[in-house]
């Protein structure tokens, strides 16, 4: 699925990027946002694109050679912590996809943005999960996934 996409020219604009994704998927993209996974089993914080179609939710990451991470990496010289990857989660396997609400009161002002809770069953039936913050309207993104 990702073959043609990852050989793209780095100067591709956002509109062209999304048009290409829709052509590759054969479906229109209903919602999209940039997000950071803030908690996932045995994982580190990871930025990527989240997007939805009428059939699935996707999380796509891109290989990044971050010079700052290379300076502070230990035991992984020359290895990147990111890679080109697309996780596809069919709608029928999603068990939880919601915004976690903020607590009220004065602390609400100092809290981080709300985050999205996501849980799904993988092909073997095991429960997978991740929580992520978005760099956009989390409520609208959650609402973009057909139920």
Backbone as CSV, one residue per row, in Angstrom:
resi,resn,N_x,N_y,N_z,CA_x,CA_y,CA_z,C_x,C_y,C_z
1,UNK,0.819,-1.187,0.000,0.000,0.000,0.000,0.864,1.253,0.000
2,UNK,1.966,1.247,0.699,2.737,2.463,0.884,3.837,2.643,-0.148
3,UNK,4.032,1.688,-1.024,5.153,1.729,-1.950,5.305,3.020,-2.710
4,UNK,4.321,3.393,-3.510,4.422,4.597,-4.323,4.492,5.847,-3.452
5,UNK,3.742,5.832,-2.362,3.651,7.016,-1.539,4.989,7.432,-0.944
6,UNK,5.774,6.485,-0.466,7.004,6.842,0.218,8.134,7.194,-0.738
7,UNK,7.925,7.038,-2.024,8.916,7.480,-3.006,8.567,8.864,-3.530
8,UNK,7.789,9.583,-2.787,7.305,10.887,-3.224,8.417,11.931,-3.207
9,UNK,8.183,12.994,-3.932,9.060,14.149,-3.932,8.793,14.930,-2.646
10,UNK,9.815,15.361,-1.949,9.641,16.080,-0.692,8.937,17.421,-0.863
11,UNK,8.813,17.916,-2.079,8.173,19.204,-2.323,6.683,19.087,-2.604
12,UNK,6.091,17.922,-2.367,4.667,17.719,-2.598,3.885,18.557,-1.600
13,UNK,2.877,19.293,-2.104,2.042,20.108,-1.234,1.008,19.272,-0.516
14,UNK,0.387,19.868,0.495,-0.609,19.152,1.301,-1.782,18.668,0.461
15,UNK,-2.297,19.503,-0.421,-3.442,19.100,-1.246,-3.097,17.897,-2.112
16,UNK,-1.916,17.913,-2.699,-1.489,16.804,-3.543,-1.275,15.535,-2.717
17,UNK,-0.718,15.691,-1.531,-0.514,14.559,-0.629,-1.840,13.868,-0.341
18,UNK,-2.875,14.640,0.068,-4.165,14.055,0.419,-4.870,13.487,-0.806
19,UNK,-4.732,14.129,-1.942,-5.326,13.605,-3.179,-4.708,12.239,-3.512
20,UNK,-3.396,12.127,-3.379,-2.706,10.866,-3.637,-3.164,9.783,-2.664
21,UNK,-3.314,10.126,-1.388,-3.784,9.142,-0.392,-5.182,8.649,-0.749
22,UNK,-6.067,9.567,-1.137,-7.425,9.164,-1.503,-7.417,8.239,-2.714
23,UNK,-6.565,8.525,-3.683,-6.457,7.665,-4.864,-5.938,6.281,-4.479
24,UNK,-4.939,6.232,-3.595,-4.379,4.948,-3.169,-5.391,4.129,-2.365
25,UNK,-6.191,4.809,-1.537,-7.174,4.118,-0.704,-8.454,3.794,-1.476
26,UNK,-8.726,4.566,-2.512,-9.957,4.384,-3.273,-11.185,4.914,-2.550
27,UNK,-10.964,5.756,-1.540,-12.046,6.335,-0.738,-11.699,7.766,-0.357
28,UNK,-12.699,8.612,-0.167,-12.396,9.963,0.316,-11.972,9.949,1.786
29,UNK,-11.102,10.860,2.128,-10.677,11.018,3.522,-11.674,11.942,4.194
30,UNK,-12.263,11.471,5.298,-13.329,12.198,5.982,-12.810,13.155,7.046
31,UNK,-11.732,12.784,7.704,-11.154,13.618,8.752,-9.665,13.383,8.821
32,UNK,-8.927,14.407,9.219,-7.471,14.273,9.313,-6.951,15.246,10.356
33,UNK,-5.874,14.820,11.021,-5.238,15.674,12.015,-3.813,15.195,12.261
34,UNK,-2.976,16.103,12.670,-1.630,15.772,13.119,-1.745,15.456,14.600
35,UNK,-1.096,14.388,15.037,-1.209,14.025,16.436,0.055,13.396,16.978
36,UNK,0.116,13.368,18.301,1.238,12.744,18.995,0.693,11.669,19.920
37,UNK,1.151,10.446,19.706,0.784,9.358,20.605,1.471,9.653,21.933
38,UNK,0.676,9.765,22.992,1.255,10.129,24.281,1.360,8.955,25.230
39,UNK,0.682,7.869,24.893,0.804,6.683,25.727,0.384,5.485,24.883
40,UNK,1.280,4.549,24.748,1.007,3.309,24.026,1.858,2.235,24.668
41,UNK,1.356,1.044,24.725,2.096,-0.051,25.361,3.531,-0.126,24.850
42,UNK,4.491,-0.078,25.756,5.920,-0.251,25.441,6.380,0.603,24.273
43,UNK,6.052,1.861,24.279,6.412,2.714,23.159,6.867,4.076,23.663
44,UNK,7.373,4.887,22.755,7.825,6.232,23.066,6.896,7.219,22.354
45,UNK,6.867,8.506,22.759,6.024,9.480,22.074,6.350,9.523,20.583
46,UNK,5.322,9.578,19.768,5.491,9.477,18.331,4.495,10.385,17.612
47,UNK,4.996,11.248,16.716,4.149,12.127,15.909,3.783,11.447,14.607
48,UNK,2.603,11.755,14.108,2.176,11.236,12.818,0.838,11.826,12.413
49,UNK,0.327,11.356,11.287,-0.965,11.798,10.768,-2.023,10.757,11.094
50,UNK,-3.132,11.215,11.612,-4.305,10.376,11.807,-5.322,10.797,10.765
51,UNK,-5.958,9.830,10.101,-7.027,10.162,9.162,-8.026,9.036,9.084
52,UNK,-9.248,9.396,8.664,-10.341,8.434,8.621,-10.957,8.371,7.226
53,UNK,-11.489,7.198,6.903,-12.314,6.995,5.716,-13.596,6.317,6.205
54,UNK,-14.480,5.966,5.299,-15.717,5.288,5.690,-15.459,3.859,6.152
55,UNK,-14.247,3.347,5.942,-13.940,1.951,6.278,-12.912,1.773,7.398
56,UNK,-12.054,2.799,7.638,-10.951,2.594,8.583,-10.409,3.905,9.136
57,UNK,-9.645,3.742,10.218,-8.855,4.832,10.785,-7.396,4.492,10.503
58,UNK,-6.602,5.498,10.148,-5.192,5.295,9.807,-4.314,6.166,10.691
59,UNK,-3.146,5.627,11.019,-2.091,6.400,11.679,-0.843,6.197,10.841
60,UNK,-0.295,7.290,10.336,0.844,7.224,9.426,2.009,8.012,9.992
61,UNK,3.162,7.349,10.055,4.388,8.001,10.511,5.372,8.079,9.355
62,UNK,6.352,8.926,9.490,7.343,9.153,8.453,8.736,9.054,9.050
63,UNK,9.646,8.480,8.306,11.034,8.385,8.769,11.579,9.800,8.949
64,UNK,12.238,9.995,10.067,12.775,11.306,10.382,14.167,11.143,10.961
65,UNK,15.117,11.842,10.406,16.473,11.847,10.940,16.661,13.123,11.741
66,UNK,16.226,13.073,12.971,16.280,14.216,13.857,17.675,14.297,14.480
67,UNK,18.415,15.332,14.136,19.791,15.463,14.620,19.854,15.587,16.138
68,UNK,18.841,16.210,16.757,18.838,16.366,18.208,18.709,15.000,18.890
69,UNK,17.839,14.144,18.354,17.684,12.807,18.929,18.975,11.999,18.764
70,UNK,19.687,12.202,17.659,20.938,11.486,17.447,21.985,11.884,18.489
71,UNK,21.970,13.161,18.890,22.920,13.618,19.899,22.694,12.935,21.242
72,UNK,21.425,12.678,21.577,21.098,12.149,22.896,20.780,10.658,22.895
73,UNK,20.842,10.005,21.747,20.529,8.574,21.722,21.673,7.791,22.350
74,UNK,21.312,6.729,23.052,22.321,5.883,23.680,22.140,4.463,23.192
75,UNK,23.184,3.869,22.698,23.141,2.490,22.261,22.465,2.269,20.917
76,UNK,22.015,3.317,20.274,21.337,3.171,18.992,21.960,4.113,17.968
77,UNK,23.243,4.201,17.956,23.918,5.129,17.056,23.506,4.889,15.612
78,UNK,23.092,5.967,14.984,22.736,5.899,13.587,21.354,5.340,13.309
79,UNK,20.656,4.855,14.331,19.317,4.307,14.118,18.276,5.382,14.388
80,UNK,17.283,5.456,13.507,16.184,6.388,13.689,15.098,5.719,14.515
81,UNK,14.434,6.482,15.379,13.343,5.942,16.165,12.032,6.003,15.391
82,UNK,12.045,6.597,14.209,10.835,6.689,13.408,11.045,5.993,12.083
83,UNK,9.931,5.666,11.452,10.005,4.990,10.161,8.735,5.285,9.380
84,UNK,8.773,4.996,8.087,7.591,5.105,7.257,6.694,3.930,7.602
85,UNK,5.513,4.215,8.130,4.612,3.148,8.536,3.180,3.657,8.489
86,UNK,2.278,2.779,8.101,0.854,3.093,8.122,0.153,1.983,8.895
87,UNK,-0.539,2.375,9.960,-1.363,1.442,10.713,-2.791,1.649,10.243
88,UNK,-3.428,0.587,9.774,-4.814,0.635,9.313,-5.672,-0.136,10.300
89,UNK,-6.704,0.522,10.833,-7.595,-0.111,11.795,-9.009,-0.090,11.212
90,UNK,-9.508,-1.238,10.770,-10.877,-1.284,10.235,-11.902,-0.838,11.281
91,UNK,-12.915,-0.126,10.858,-13.927,0.416,11.769,-14.541,-0.671,12.646
92,UNK,-14.833,-1.839,12.061,-15.502,-2.892,12.834,-14.642,-3.433,13.974
93,UNK,-13.344,-3.163,13.980,-12.472,-3.625,15.066,-12.284,-2.572,16.166
94,UNK,-12.737,-1.351,15.920,-12.566,-0.277,16.906,-13.590,-0.437,18.019
95,UNK,-13.096,-0.483,19.247,-13.980,-0.603,20.408,-14.171,0.728,21.123
96,UNK,-13.130,1.548,21.159,-13.218,2.861,21.813,-12.568,3.886,20.895
97,UNK,-13.259,4.976,20.643,-12.697,6.112,19.896,-13.434,7.334,20.390
98,UNK,-12.854,8.011,21.382,-13.537,9.126,22.028,-12.532,10.104,22.615
99,UNK,-13.023,11.301,22.857,-12.223,12.293,23.572,-12.336,12.023,25.056
100,UNK,-11.232,12.108,25.731,-11.264,12.014,27.187,-11.512,13.418,27.700
101,UNK,-12.523,13.565,28.511,-12.923,14.902,28.940,-11.958,15.480,29.968
102,UNK,-11.898,16.807,29.974,-11.102,17.513,30.971,-11.881,17.584,32.271
103,UNK,-11.147,17.689,33.362,-11.792,17.915,34.650,-12.101,19.407,34.756
104,UNK,-13.141,19.721,35.450,-13.563,21.113,35.594,-12.741,21.874,36.607
105,UNK,-13.184,23.064,36.903,-12.551,23.880,37.922,-11.360,24.671,37.422
106,UNK,-10.622,25.232,38.360,-9.471,26.069,38.048,-8.363,25.297,37.348
107,UNK,-8.190,24.016,37.670,-7.132,23.214,37.054,-7.330,23.060,35.550
108,UNK,-8.560,23.215,35.075,-8.858,23.082,33.647,-7.976,24.028,32.822
109,UNK,-7.697,25.192,33.356,-6.898,26.198,32.649,-5.456,25.733,32.445
110,UNK,-4.926,24.960,33.385,-3.526,24.545,33.345,-3.291,23.168,32.725
111,UNK,-4.355,22.447,32.406,-4.198,21.113,31.866,-3.790,21.134,30.406
112,UNK,-3.177,20.030,29.972,-2.851,19.845,28.567,-4.152,19.722,27.785
113,UNK,-4.086,19.837,26.461,-5.293,19.668,25.661,-5.894,18.279,25.881
114,UNK,-7.206,18.150,25.651,-7.800,16.825,25.808,-7.167,15.850,24.834
115,UNK,-7.209,14.585,25.188,-6.638,13.611,24.275,-7.685,12.601,23.865
116,UNK,-7.376,11.897,22.803,-8.284,10.917,22.218,-7.866,9.529,22.689
117,UNK,-8.838,8.763,23.140,-8.618,7.373,23.524,-9.032,6.488,22.354
118,UNK,-8.176,5.529,22.024,-8.441,4.618,20.919,-8.095,3.201,21.361
119,UNK,-9.041,2.279,21.182,-8.787,0.863,21.467,-9.429,0.043,20.356
120,UNK,-8.730,-1.017,19.925,-9.225,-1.866,18.852,-8.701,-3.288,19.035
121,UNK,-9.333,-4.219,18.352,-8.899,-5.612,18.354,-8.056,-5.860,17.112
122,UNK,-6.877,-6.445,17.292,-6.048,-6.775,16.138,-6.588,-8.046,15.474
123,UNK,-5.901,-8.528,14.459,-6.379,-9.690,13.697,-6.518,-10.947,14.551
124,UNK,-5.719,-11.044,15.611,-5.791,-12.223,16.479,-6.787,-12.045,17.629
125,UNK,-7.422,-10.867,17.710,-8.395,-10.615,18.767,-7.832,-9.938,19.995
126,UNK,-6.510,-9.692,19.993,-5.874,-9.003,21.132,-6.273,-7.528,21.134
127,UNK,-6.476,-6.983,22.324,-6.830,-5.581,22.463,-5.580,-4.713,22.346
128,UNK,-5.595,-3.789,21.413,-4.525,-2.801,21.230,-5.100,-1.446,21.638
129,UNK,-4.240,-0.527,22.078,-4.741,0.790,22.441,-3.657,1.845,22.307
130,UNK,-4.106,3.073,22.158,-3.211,4.225,22.207,-4.043,5.454,22.548
131,UNK,-3.425,6.410,23.164,-4.014,7.717,23.417,-3.158,8.728,22.693
132,UNK,-3.796,9.762,22.150,-3.023,10.763,21.438,-3.628,12.148,21.568
133,UNK,-2.758,13.138,21.530,-3.169,14.534,21.470,-3.164,14.949,20.016
134,UNK,-4.040,15.852,19.662,-4.072,16.319,18.282,-3.621,17.766,18.192
135,UNK,-3.176,18.126,17.010,-2.785,19.496,16.725,-3.924,20.168,15.950
136,UNK,-5.131,19.898,16.374,-6.316,20.417,15.703,-7.532,20.149,16.565
137,UNK,-8.697,20.158,15.956,-9.950,19.964,16.661,-10.193,18.477,16.896
138,UNK,-9.878,18.009,18.096,-10.005,16.585,18.429,-11.457,16.131,18.353
139,UNK,-12.363,16.958,18.792,-13.780,16.583,18.783,-14.283,16.372,17.355
140,UNK,-13.921,17.265,16.443,-14.328,17.122,15.034,-13.692,15.885,14.422
141,UNK,-12.437,15.603,14.760,-11.770,14.429,14.212,-12.466,13.155,14.682
142,UNK,-12.751,13.049,15.967,-13.442,11.869,16.492,-14.799,11.715,15.802
143,UNK,-15.474,12.812,15.546,-16.769,12.783,14.886,-16.705,12.419,13.406
144,UNK,-15.508,12.415,12.816,-15.372,12.109,11.397,-15.426,10.617,11.103
145,UNK,-15.295,9.777,12.120,-15.312,8.336,11.922,-16.760,7.829,11.934
146,UNK,-17.226,7.265,10.823,-18.600,6.740,10.795,-18.755,5.587,11.794
147,UNK,-19.896,5.489,12.405,-20.168,4.405,13.357,-21.308,3.562,12.883
